[in-house]
Amino acid sequence: FFNLFIHILLFFASFYLTFTFANLLSLLSAFLSFSYFFINTNSLLESLTFFSFFITLLFFLLLPHLPSPPPLHPILLFFFSSIFISSSILDFLFFNLSILPFSSLSYYYNT
């Protein structure tokens, strides 16, 4: 249940930040809740989610300081944050619902 709650919290925090670009406290809480999963698992999907979240965080923090942002900056921010959202959903589906039966987490929970 805790795993499901963190994934739902993470999804809504990333969704909120992607489309409003506000509330650093939600960003920090999403980062802290995801670092729990990144430390406890070592799958490729978790690494992709963590990497895309980190790039989104970097763009989110640098965007106000960039001189007259060209159209590329919001596009890249949206690209990485959408990767983050989709990989979070896939991570939840694969590991919590055991769609991927031989994944590291489902193997760990079944043994």
Backbone as ProteinMPNN parsed JSONL, in Angstrom:
{"seq_chain_A": "FFNLFIHILLFFASFYLTFTFANLLSLLSAFLSFSYFFINTNSLLESLTFFSFFITLLFFLLLPHLPSPPPLHPILLFFFSSIFISSSILDFLFFNLSILPFSSLSYYYNT", "coords_chain_A": {"N_chain_A": [[0.832, -1.202, 0.0], [1.967, 1.217, 0.764], [3.85, 1.579, -1.255], [2.193, 1.962, -3.492], [0.909, 4.341, -2.706], [3.065, 6.186, -2.675], [3.791, 6.198, -5.382], [1.473, 7.27, -6.539], [1.435, 9.772, -5.309], [3.843, 10.764, -6.315], [3.275, 10.825, -9.066], [1.186, 12.769, -9.216], [2.483, 14.984, -8.188], [4.522, 15.41, -10.09], [2.95, 15.833, -12.348], [1.586, 18.165, -11.6], [3.717, 19.979, -11.361], [4.706, 19.988, -13.944], [2.802, 21.34, -15.485], [2.281, 23.735, -14.179], [4.59, 24.908, -13.184], [5.422, 25.642, -10.586], [5.623, 25.879, -6.96], [7.917, 24.748, -5.189], [8.139, 23.159, -2.976], [6.528, 20.914, -3.414], [7.981, 19.816, -5.49], [10.356, 19.156, -4.166], [9.38, 17.279, -2.321], [8.48, 15.295, -4.07], [10.912, 14.572, -5.207], [12.291, 13.564, -2.94], [10.616, 11.428, -2.236], [10.88, 9.866, -4.486], [13.602, 9.266, -4.425], [13.756, 7.308, -2.548], [12.845, 5.005, -3.892], [14.746, 4.872, -5.9], [17.094, 4.324, -4.524], [16.515, 1.837, -3.407], [16.073, 0.125, -5.523], [17.398, -1.101, -8.635], [16.781, -0.927, -11.343], [16.497, -0.462, -14.925], [14.341, 1.087, -15.747], [13.704, 2.529, -13.426], [16.027, 4.039, -13.232], [15.838, 5.572, -15.566], [13.546, 7.068, -14.945], [14.455, 8.467, -12.724], [16.59, 9.925, -13.868], [15.27, 11.506, -15.833], [13.627, 12.962, -14.156], [15.527, 14.399, -12.727], [16.678, 15.983, -14.753], [14.407, 17.46, -15.421], [14.068, 18.842, -13.031], [16.41, 20.362, -13.084], [16.016, 21.99, -15.379], [13.737, 23.302, -14.482], [14.703, 24.811, -12.369], [16.627, 26.379, -13.648], [15.317, 27.762, -15.659], [14.045, 30.341, -15.019], [16.337, 31.919, -14.85], [17.588, 32.023, -17.253], [18.521, 33.994, -20.076], [16.025, 35.63, -21.811], [14.183, 33.249, -22.69], [14.461, 30.935, -25.311], [12.214, 29.224, -27.645], [12.966, 26.593, -27.372], [13.627, 25.852, -24.729], [11.216, 25.548, -23.011], [10.12, 23.432, -24.474], [12.003, 21.366, -24.195], [11.854, 21.076, -21.435], [9.201, 20.204, -21.151], [9.425, 17.828, -22.588], [11.266, 16.217, -21.072], [9.892, 16.127, -18.641], [7.562, 14.826, -19.414], [8.607, 12.363, -20.107], [9.356, 11.619, -17.561], [6.845, 11.413, -16.257], [5.582, 9.392, -17.799], [7.382, 7.246, -17.473], [7.16, 6.899, -14.745], [4.529, 5.977, -14.545], [4.759, 3.593, -16.031], [6.604, 2.292, -14.437], [5.1, 1.904, -12.129], [3.089, 0.206, -13.165], [4.564, -2.02, -14.098], [6.017, -2.971, -11.834], [4.353, -2.944, -9.573], [1.93, -4.093, -10.318], [2.813, -6.363, -11.418], [3.104, -6.863, -14.187], [5.335, -7.228, -15.662], [6.812, -10.072, -15.284], [9.37, -11.049, -14.621], [10.809, -9.002, -13.531], [13.054, -7.097, -11.436], [11.973, -6.213, -9.005], [9.466, -7.559, -8.753], [10.358, -10.164, -8.724], [11.83, -10.088, -6.401], [9.825, -9.614, -4.489], [8.283, -11.896, -4.752], [9.837, -13.981, -3.876]], "CA_chain_A": [[0.0, 0.0, 0.0], [2.871, 2.369, 0.827], [4.43, 1.708, -2.59], [1.148, 2.549, -4.329], [0.7, 5.723, -2.27], [4.196, 7.01, -3.11], [3.712, 6.365, -6.831], [0.382, 8.207, -6.833], [1.927, 11.084, -4.89], [4.876, 11.154, -7.267], [2.651, 11.156, -10.339], [0.469, 14.036, -9.138], [3.455, 16.071, -7.996], [5.171, 15.702, -11.369], [1.929, 16.4, -13.233], [1.353, 19.542, -11.156], [4.882, 20.802, -11.679], [4.877, 20.092, -15.39], [1.874, 22.27, -16.118], [2.145, 25.011, -13.488], [5.936, 25.441, -12.936], [5.386, 26.342, -9.306], [5.596, 25.104, -5.717], [9.16, 23.984, -5.027], [7.968, 22.178, -1.913], [6.043, 19.687, -4.05], [9.108, 19.267, -6.235], [11.261, 18.531, -3.207], [8.76, 16.075, -1.776], [8.503, 14.264, -5.113], [12.293, 14.111, -5.329], [12.624, 12.739, -1.784], [9.873, 10.173, -2.277], [11.425, 8.999, -5.527], [14.93, 8.767, -4.091], [13.563, 6.052, -1.806], [12.774, 3.908, -4.861], [15.991, 4.769, -6.647], [18.097, 3.699, -3.666], [16.159, 0.456, -3.106], [16.001, -0.704, -6.724], [18.45, -0.744, -9.6], [16.323, -1.283, -12.682], [16.697, 0.541, -15.971], [13.197, 1.996, -15.741], [13.872, 3.438, -12.291], [17.104, 4.977, -13.565], [15.283, 6.507, -16.544], [12.652, 7.979, -14.234], [15.266, 9.356, -11.895], [17.343, 10.825, -14.745], [14.364, 12.496, -16.432], [13.192, 13.868, -13.094], [16.646, 15.28, -12.403], [16.772, 16.959, -15.841], [13.264, 18.358, -15.253], [14.402, 19.717, -11.901], [17.44, 21.299, -13.53], [15.374, 22.984, -16.238], [12.804, 24.081, -13.677], [15.468, 25.775, -11.574], [17.402, 27.283, -14.504], [14.488, 28.482, -16.623], [13.882, 31.777, -14.736], [17.617, 32.632, -14.901], [18.108, 32.051, -18.621], [18.134, 35.248, -20.738], [14.951, 35.547, -22.823], [14.206, 31.824, -23.08], [13.966, 30.591, -26.65], [11.15, 28.206, -27.595], [13.508, 25.263, -27.104], [13.681, 25.543, -23.299], [9.976, 24.904, -22.537], [9.905, 22.162, -25.173], [12.848, 20.374, -23.531], [11.288, 20.848, -20.108], [8.017, 19.364, -21.323], [9.871, 16.522, -23.055], [11.811, 15.428, -19.973], [8.876, 15.884, -17.622], [6.646, 13.803, -19.91], [9.309, 11.089, -19.921], [9.27, 11.312, -16.135], [5.483, 10.973, -15.938], [5.297, 8.099, -18.426], [8.178, 6.18, -16.854], [6.578, 6.645, -13.423], [3.35, 5.114, -14.75], [5.237, 2.266, -16.424], [7.226, 1.69, -13.269], [4.023, 1.43, -11.268], [2.416, -0.929, -13.797], [5.438, -3.188, -14.182], [6.492, -3.52, -10.578], [3.304, -3.122, -8.57], [0.903, -4.991, -10.819], [3.545, -7.546, -11.9], [2.925, -7.123, -15.617], [6.63, -7.755, -16.081], [6.952, -11.067, -14.216], [10.741, -11.332, -14.232], [11.497, -7.776, -13.122], [13.807, -7.276, -10.199], [11.134, -6.021, -7.828], [8.473, -8.619, -8.605], [11.102, -11.351, -8.325], [12.196, -9.924, -4.998], [8.642, -9.749, -3.642], [7.716, -13.244, -4.843], [10.711, -14.993, -3.269]], "C_chain_A": [[0.872, 1.26, 0.0], [3.495, 2.64, -0.541], [3.444, 2.374, -3.547], [0.936, 4.019, -3.984], [1.815, 6.642, -2.761], [4.157, 7.234, -4.621], [2.603, 7.33, -7.224], [0.799, 9.621, -6.461], [2.948, 11.63, -5.879], [4.276, 11.572, -8.606], [1.967, 12.52, -10.279], [1.411, 15.211, -8.921], [4.137, 16.425, -9.313], [4.188, 16.318, -12.358], [1.676, 17.868, -12.896], [2.508, 20.451, -11.564], [5.071, 20.981, -13.174], [4.017, 21.208, -15.971], [1.7, 23.58, -15.355], [3.486, 25.679, -13.213], [5.992, 26.204, -11.61], [5.53, 25.337, -8.17], [6.809, 24.175, -5.584], [9.051, 22.939, -3.924], [7.448, 20.852, -2.458], [7.148, 19.009, -4.842], [10.072, 18.542, -5.309], [10.664, 17.256, -2.634], [8.723, 14.946, -2.792], [9.912, 13.7, -5.278], [12.67, 13.186, -4.165], [11.89, 11.408, -1.819], [10.395, 9.267, -3.382], [12.8, 8.473, -5.173], [14.857, 7.488, -3.27], [13.555, 4.866, -2.773], [14.081, 3.748, -5.616], [17.071, 4.08, -5.83], [17.804, 2.211, -3.504], [16.027, -0.44, -4.33], [17.083, -0.252, -7.698], [18.037, -1.119, -11.016], [16.555, -0.138, -13.656], [15.567, 1.562, -15.988], [13.276, 2.989, -14.595], [14.958, 4.466, -12.597], [16.632, 6.013, -14.58], [14.368, 7.53, -15.871], [13.449, 8.967, -13.405], [16.019, 10.373, -12.751], [16.432, 11.906, -15.34], [13.839, 13.459, -15.382], [14.292, 14.866, -12.752], [16.821, 16.358, -13.48], [15.613, 17.958, -15.756], [13.513, 19.34, -14.125], [15.419, 20.77, -12.318], [16.852, 22.394, -14.422], [14.441, 23.889, -15.444], [13.537, 25.153, -12.875], [16.208, 26.788, -12.441], [16.555, 28.156, -15.412], [14.3, 29.96, -16.281], [15.174, 32.573, -14.91], [18.204, 32.7, -16.303], [17.646, 33.332, -19.321], [17.166, 35.0, -21.892], [14.835, 34.145, -23.406], [13.666, 31.588, -24.479], [12.899, 29.508, -26.555], [11.662, 26.815, -27.232], [13.457, 24.895, -25.623], [12.379, 24.939, -22.773], [9.701, 23.571, -23.217], [10.74, 21.061, -24.516], [12.322, 20.05, -22.137], [10.069, 19.939, -20.194], [8.412, 17.951, -21.746], [10.36, 15.657, -21.894], [10.772, 15.161, -18.889], [7.849, 14.863, -18.108], [7.291, 12.426, -19.868], [9.212, 10.651, -18.464], [7.891, 10.774, -15.765], [5.216, 9.593, -16.529], [6.123, 6.976, -17.812], [7.714, 5.9, -15.435], [5.365, 5.735, -13.529], [3.78, 3.704, -15.12], [5.874, 1.539, -15.253], [6.172, 1.149, -12.317], [3.357, 0.191, -11.847], [3.28, -2.182, -13.774], [5.692, -3.806, -12.811], [5.378, -3.758, -9.568], [2.239, -4.096, -9.033], [1.494, -6.245, -11.45], [3.205, -7.887, -13.345], [4.217, -7.69, -16.195], [7.053, -8.797, -15.042], [8.381, -11.301, -13.751], [11.518, -10.068, -13.881], [12.13, -7.974, -11.757], [12.918, -7.159, -8.975], [10.121, -7.138, -7.653], [9.153, -9.933, -8.219], [11.456, -11.285, -6.839], [10.99, -10.143, -4.077], [8.087, -11.168, -3.657], [8.594, -14.302, -4.19], [10.762, -14.844, -1.768]], "O_chain_A": [[0.56, 2.242, -0.673], [3.65, 3.794, -0.939], [3.823, 3.252, -4.323], [0.799, 4.852, -4.881], [1.546, 7.755, -3.213], [4.453, 8.331, -5.093], [2.775, 8.126, -8.147], [0.546, 10.564, -7.211], [2.919, 12.808, -6.234], [4.713, 12.552, -9.21], [2.141, 13.341, -11.181], [1.161, 16.31, -9.415], [4.313, 17.603, -9.624], [4.546, 17.219, -13.117], [1.564, 18.709, -13.788], [2.294, 21.56, -12.055], [5.549, 22.024, -13.618], [4.462, 21.939, -16.855], [1.016, 24.473, -15.855], [3.533, 26.895, -13.024], [6.555, 27.297, -11.543], [5.556, 24.125, -8.381], [6.721, 22.974, -5.838], [9.781, 21.947, -3.929], [7.877, 19.786, -2.016], [7.244, 17.782, -4.867], [10.547, 17.45, -5.622], [11.368, 16.258, -2.477], [8.908, 13.781, -2.441], [10.086, 12.496, -5.466], [13.296, 12.146, -4.376], [12.461, 10.373, -1.475], [10.365, 8.043, -3.248], [13.152, 7.36, -5.563], [15.783, 6.677, -3.291], [14.184, 3.842, -2.507], [14.486, 2.631, -5.938], [17.88, 3.331, -6.379], [18.73, 1.401, -3.465], [15.883, -1.654, -4.186], [17.612, 0.854, -7.585], [18.864, -1.582, -11.801], [16.779, 1.004, -13.256], [15.796, 2.75, -16.214], [12.951, 4.164, -14.767], [14.816, 5.639, -12.252], [16.978, 7.19, -14.477], [14.413, 8.717, -16.193], [13.151, 10.161, -13.387], [16.08, 11.551, -12.401], [16.787, 13.084, -15.347], [13.626, 14.638, -15.668], [14.018, 16.042, -12.516], [17.082, 17.517, -13.158], [15.801, 19.153, -15.987], [13.207, 20.526, -14.243], [15.299, 21.937, -11.946], [17.149, 23.575, -14.245], [14.361, 25.091, -15.698], [13.043, 26.27, -12.723], [16.4, 27.93, -12.027], [17.027, 29.188, -15.888], [14.388, 30.788, -17.188], [15.118, 33.788, -15.1], [19.216, 33.367, -16.517], [16.487, 33.721, -19.172], [17.463, 34.253, -22.824], [15.337, 33.884, -24.499], [12.548, 31.993, -24.797], [12.703, 28.931, -25.485], [10.882, 25.952, -26.828], [13.261, 23.725, -25.295], [12.431, 23.89, -22.132], [9.115, 22.674, -22.611], [10.248, 19.952, -24.302], [12.339, 18.896, -21.71], [9.925, 19.01, -19.399], [7.796, 16.98, -21.307], [9.932, 14.513, -21.74], [10.768, 14.089, -18.285], [7.314, 14.106, -17.299], [6.612, 11.429, -19.623], [9.014, 9.473, -18.167], [7.784, 9.786, -15.039], [4.686, 8.717, -15.845], [5.62, 5.864, -17.645], [7.855, 4.775, -14.958], [5.184, 4.832, -12.712], [3.242, 2.729, -14.595], [5.711, 0.33, -15.091], [6.329, 0.061, -11.762], [3.087, -0.767, -11.123], [2.797, -3.272, -13.469], [5.594, -5.022, -12.646], [5.463, -4.698, -8.778], [1.699, -4.851, -8.225], [0.761, -7.092, -11.959], [3.037, -9.057, -13.689], [4.194, -8.523, -17.1], [7.607, -8.427, -14.007], [8.597, -11.709, -12.61], [12.748, -10.062, -13.927], [11.786, -8.899, -11.021], [13.079, -7.911, -8.014], [9.923, -7.624, -6.539], [8.586, -10.727, -7.469], [11.391, -12.283, -6.121], [11.108, -10.772, -3.025], [7.482, -11.602, -2.677], [8.134, -15.423, -3.971], [11.449, -15.611, -1.094]]}, "name": "protein", "num_of_chains": 1, "seq": "FFNLFIHILLFFASFYLTFTFANLLSLLSAFLSFSYFFINTNSLLESLTFFSFFITLLFFLLLPHLPSPPPLHPILLFFFSSIFISSSILDFLFFNLSILPFSSLSYYYNT"}
